[in-house]
Structures are given as structure tokens and as C-alpha cells.
Amino acid sequence: MVKDAEYVLKQVRDNDIKFIHLWFTDVLGFLKSFAITADELENALAEGMGFDGSSIEGFSRIQESDMVAFPDTGTFSVLPWRPEQQGVARMFADVRNPDGSPFEGDPRNVLKRNLERAAKMGYTFYVGPELEYFYFKDSDGTEVLDHGGYFDLTPLDLARDLRRQTILSLQAMGVDVEYSHHEVAPSQHEIDLRYTDALTMSDSVMTYRLAVKEIAQQNGVYATFMPKPIFGVNGSGMHTHQSIFRGDDNAMFDANDEYHLSAEGRSYVAGILKHAPELTAVLNQWVNSYKRLVPGYEAPVYVCWARRNRSALVRVPMYKPGKEKATRVELRSPDPACNPYLAFSVMLAAGLEGIEKGYELPAESMNNIYEMTAEERADCGIETLPEDLYEAIKLTEQSELVRKALGDHVFKWFVRNKYDEWNEYKAQVSPYELDRYLSIL
């Protein structure tokens, strides 16, 4: 439903809304917010609300700190998880400079720019991410709530109720959910959001991550989207299904193609594959992300594509007759701790680059890549994703595609921040080192 200013003002009056939280994200993807009163809303919708951006990661320097948040009326929703505090709503905001121009450090603006590029080529970009996460007894450790496995139904499992409450909260906020289930690892879960356009989905991902944590906290447990919190079990991924449409038609579909992929679809996949290593720092932006991207735990490591083979980085799900609109590409490397606005931006940029330059789709990988030797992979032209954050950020730093997709402001800040994170990490003395070396060296 399209929501304009009049609709929002009426909803505020009819629901006796007292406070409206304006949401936005920093460059790392952390949700930020400040609240305005209902009395200030009309002015905020017309002129925006000023705030100090100097303390927001990746925003601005102290001498140029003034920012203006303009509420997006289409994102208005009442917050459902605080029933004792009725009268609180939220809207996502676009961050602008004082002169009204879009602020280049706003991740939402970054995605909008990339979507405009797609629109000029005649495309609408749709995504459907699958975000996995863990429930733990508290935030001080990794004591699990259950020992279930993939799709297990555990009748005494507290997490079933947590997932149900989370889904009801999301639906109350207008976020469409397809299904939920227990994941492979103990106490690991997944709630899948229904496919939609990339900007709406980015807002929904931010809402989803907050809702999961809020409901967990209300029930006295802790939820985390950390990519690899437990050694020896699967980490949490964000497999991302994506497609491009021309109007109502799926531009990736071709009934006469062997894989039911159009020329555009083939080149889109080829673009993702060609640029995957340099995108990885954005899709997997934390030191911990690379503890997940190792062989043996279903996370993709090798740059190749397949239809049935889930060890591949990119999967093209099999075509079902009559389901032309469901033709899509699944990128399996991102994790749920990324910034969705930036992650979707670089995915789209890589796919569009493939289309613009007519990249050729390499041969499908039919074998289990994990069981191939390094020589066999090399013979097949299969590259490997970066092994750690340092290797990943070195590739990203050299990437003109990522620089163009993110813009100079975000690109430079992101690269610098990730180098700082790596330098801090590599200087740490870990429990592993103490356990292994202290008693023998």
C-alpha cells in the first residue's frame, strides 16, 4: 500500500501515536534511531529533522556534522513488540545534507543509486534473502537452547514460540514471511522473507534483525547473527535469491535455453562469478565471517555455479513449468551480519556489469567441489574466495566495480575501517594460542 504524508498523519492520530522513531543505518549496517514526538511529525515530513552525524560510523567529520533525516512515509509502521508502550511507530529515513542533496555516506542512498542504474537499463531488482541466526541462553556465552537439526520438530523447543512471536511481529509491521524452520546446527534457526524489491527488502532485513533480537530479549534469551559463533558446527549464512524484471516479465527467463536462462540471465550470473572475490569483503565484512567460509560446513568457498550442486557459490534453481517468474540466481556466500543496502548494491552492480559487457557463462560445475583436488579445480578454472578479511579487503580495495557501486565516500571509509579491524584482530592473543602454546613454549 502506498503511504503518503496524509495517510501517516491520519494513522498517528487514529492510533494515538506519541513517538515516531526515525531509523537509518551506519556504513557497517548497524541500525540507528532517534525519536520525535507526534507534534513534530508534520514538520519532519515537510522539512526533515536535523541531527549530528559526526558520531555515526562512516558518516561525516566533526566539522561537517549537520545531517537531515527525511522520513520515508512508505515505511511507516507501529512497533508491535512493546504492548505496554502503545503509541510508538517507526519510519526509515533518507539522510541528506543541509542543502537537501542526498548524503553520499547513507547506505540507503547507495542502494538507491544502484537501483536507478538498473532502472535506466529497464530493470527492477528483486531479492529474497534467507537469514540464519542462533539463540543462546545469554550474551555471555554460546549455551544453546536445543540440539535439533535441519527441519527438526522439537516439541519442547522454546525457539518455536520465539519464531512464532517474531513472525507475528514482522507481519504486524507489513513484512511478508514465507516460512521458518530449524537449521542444521544446534539452536540455529531461519525465517525466510518473501521476495520483493531490493530497497523494501533492505528495510525488511533491518526490521527482521531487530525483531528477532527484541523477541528473544523479551523471553530472556539472546539472538545473534554472528556468522560463526560455535566451532565445529555450521555458521549462519544469508543465501540471497535475486532476479531482474522488465515490467512484469522476468528478464532472466528463456524457455528455449538449456538452463532456462536468457542471455541477460547468463551474463548476470557470469558477472556475479567474475567479480565474486572482490565483493566478498562487503558480503562478509567481519573477521569472524571467514570462520564460516571454510570447506566442510556447507558454506561456499569455490567460485563456480550449478543447478543442483549446493557446494557451488551460485546456484540457479531448477525451472518448474509455469513458474517463469521464479527463475532466479541464488548467491550463497553472504552472511546475515552484512549491511544489506551495500550487499545488494554490489551484487546488482556485478550482475549488471556482466550484462553490459556480455560476459560468457562458464560451464556448470557438476561434481562436489569440496571433493576435488586443487589441481582439478585449477583445471576447471575454479577460483577460491578470499580466506580471511585481510585478503578480501585487499581485493576490494583494487575493485573499480565496488568503488563505483558504493561511491567514493563509503568505499574509502569502508576499506579503512576493515583494515583497522584486521590490524586490531591480528594483534590479539587468542584462547587457542594460550591453550596450544603456553604450556609447551
Secondary structure, 3 states (H helix, E strand, C coil): CCCCHHHHHHHHHHCCCCEEEEEEECCCCCEEEEEEEHHHHHHHHHHCEEEECCCCCCCCCHHHCEEEEEECHHHCEECCCCHHHCCEEEEEEEEECCCCCECCCCHHHHHHHHHHHHHHCCCEEEEEEEEEEEEECCCCCCCECCCCCCCCCCCCCHHHHHHHHHHHHHHHCCCCEEEEEECCCCCEEEEEECCEEHHHHHHHHHHHHHHHHHHHHHCCCEEECCCCCCCCCCCCCEEEEEEEEECCEECCECCCCCCCECHHHHHHHHHHHHHHHHHHHHHCCCCCHHHHCCCCCCCCCEECEECCCCCCCEECCCCCCCCHHHCCEEECCCCCCCCHHHHHHHHHHHHHHHHHHCCCCCCCCCCCHHHCCHHHHHHCCCEECCCCHHHHHHHHHCCHHHHHHHCHHHHHHHHHHHHHHHHHHHCCCCHHHHHHHCCCC
